[in-house]
Amino acid sequence: MSVQASTRISPVLAGSAERSAMTSLISEPEAPVSGAPVYSPEAVGVLLLLILLSPKQPSEPRK
Amino acid sequence: MSYPDPSPHAVYAAAVESLAGRVLGALTGTRGPAGPARHVEEAGDPKAALAAVRVLGPDVFAPALLAGAAFGPADCEAVTEAFRVFPPGPDDPPETVWRDRATAALLTRHGGDPVAPGAQPVSRTPRHRWRIWAGWMARLSPLALPGVTGPLPEPDARAAQALAMGTTRALLRRDHPTAARLARWAAYADGRGAPCTLDLGAVLDHIELCGSGTARTALDTAIARRLAAGSERRTA
């Protein structure tokens, strides 16, 4: 099957939404947000809770 | 259960990835002849396949230009058909105009019918604003091919430095697609007498190892390697 035969089946002139989708793929901008690894202590709340709930430090027995 | 995104953007993006993978395979010799004609014929959505041909533009000729792969009449017909279904418009952004003109010129050179490439391309963004200029050049990376008239006909040391700074900035931002596009330009400039101040081999290794994993980025990286190897051969 030639290209002409296969592409004549459906492709009519592209509409504005299709053209804009194609143009946006051509003009891909640079990534908007850096994916650089930064320090983000996501578990800070859990750590704080564990510290608060942890048993007290044992004291020296009284003589 | 997840459903595929039916928006034209998502469908076309998938088609672009598919075609980029084919072009990459043809360039590296890992797949058989895979010009745009085969891509359109085998596609479930021919319109999306034609959109992919328009998006990659000059890159569909990369295997022919860099590896001597065949680009037959059916492939030319597919590119012509893509221009028929997605004709250039008067409000196209400048990078689209540049790419369309290059695609039309390559099509004619490979024996295809002439197509109307749209408006006259204009250069924008002065080079001393290297960050903006590098972003503009990244969007024009498909023009970094041998024998294609682009916005950098005679690269100089200043252009090479701006490309190196842009590549480094993109790497620091972990924007690997942009880094691959600019590394491609840096390799192109290197081959035209504007030596790259970066270790291009290390840059391309890094992008391959840590990159986005998309076929488009892999294609840019592979073309950059070809261009860099060509310039090494010329200087050896």
Interface residues (C-beta under 8 A of the other chain):
Chain A: M1 S2 V3 Q4 S6 T7 I9 S10 P11 V12 L13 A14 A17 E18 R19 A21 M22 T23 S24 L25 I26 S27 E28 P29 E30 A31 S34 G35 A36
Chain B: S7 P8 H9 Y12 A13 V16 A37 V40 E41 D45 P46 K47 L50 A51 R54 V55 G57 A74 E77 A78 E81 R84 V85 F86 P87 G89 D92 P93 E95 T96 R99 G135 A138 R139 A170 L172 R173 R174 D175 P177 T178
